[in-house]
Amino acid sequence: MLADAPLARGHAGLYDMSPDEKAILDRVPGVNGAYMAVGFSGTGFKTAPAVGACMTELITEGRARTVDITPFRWSRFDEKAPLHGGAEYVEQYPMH
């Protein structure tokens, strides 16, 4: 019965994803004073308080100290070092 049912309504939008589907938290390369916290798409709202704290530290102190955000650097794509999976980066990059 549903095969010929008309579409009643729908929606569309952009899905903001990085190449490895993980966030990018870093300075914008080549643009002094510009920073990015992008690539979260559907999960960004859940991490917004922590990301805000880390980005504030990066901007005001030169590095995030609450949590090491190095794994989320922009250069990981040029370095051929994308993030994979879930939280294994925590073991590679422990908190300071």
C-alpha positions in Angstrom: 0.0 0.0 0.0 2.8 2.4 0.7 4.6 1.9 -2.6 2.3 4.3 -4.3 1.7 6.7 -1.4 2.3 10.4 -2.1 5.0 12.3 -0.2 3.2 14.4 2.4 6.2 16.5 3.6 9.9 16.4 4.1 13.0 18.5 4.9 16.5 18.8 3.7 19.7 20.4 5.0 23.5 20.3 5.0 25.3 17.8 7.1 28.5 19.4 8.3 31.2 16.6 8.4 35.0 16.6 8.1 36.7 14.0 5.9 37.1 11.6 8.9 33.7 12.6 10.4 35.4 14.1 13.5 35.5 17.7 14.7 38.1 20.1 13.7 39.2 22.4 16.6 42.1 24.6 15.6 43.3 27.9 14.2 42.4 28.6 10.6 45.6 28.1 8.6 46.8 31.3 7.0 44.2 33.6 8.7 45.6 35.3 11.7 43.1 35.5 14.6 40.6 33.1 13.0 39.6 29.8 14.7 37.4 26.9 13.8 35.2 24.5 15.7 33.5 22.6 12.9 32.6 19.2 11.5 30.4 18.1 14.3 27.1 18.0 12.5 24.6 16.1 14.5 26.8 15.7 17.6 28.1 19.2 18.2 25.3 20.3 20.6 26.3 17.5 23.0 29.9 18.7 23.3 29.4 22.4 23.0 30.2 23.3 26.6 33.5 21.4 26.5 34.4 22.7 23.0 33.6 26.2 24.1 35.9 25.9 27.1 38.7 24.4 25.0 38.4 26.9 22.2 38.4 29.8 24.8 41.7 28.5 26.2 43.2 28.0 22.7 42.3 31.6 21.7 43.3 33.3 25.0 46.2 31.1 26.1 47.5 29.5 22.9 46.5 26.0 23.8 43.6 24.1 25.4 44.5 22.9 28.9 41.2 21.5 30.1 41.4 18.7 27.4 44.2 18.2 24.9 42.5 19.0 21.5 45.6 18.2 19.5 44.0 15.1 17.9 41.4 17.5 16.4 44.0 19.7 14.6 43.4 20.8 11.0 46.8 19.5 9.9 45.8 15.8 10.6 44.5 15.6 7.0 47.8 16.8 5.5 49.6 14.4 7.8 47.5 11.5 6.6 46.5 11.0 10.3 42.7 11.0 10.4 40.9 10.1 13.6 39.2 6.7 13.6 36.5 5.2 15.8 35.4 6.5 19.2 37.5 7.6 22.1 40.8 5.8 21.5 42.4 9.2 21.0 42.1 9.7 24.7 44.7 7.0 25.3 47.0 8.5 22.7 46.6 12.1 24.0 46.0 12.0 27.7 44.9 15.1 29.6 47.7 17.4 30.8 
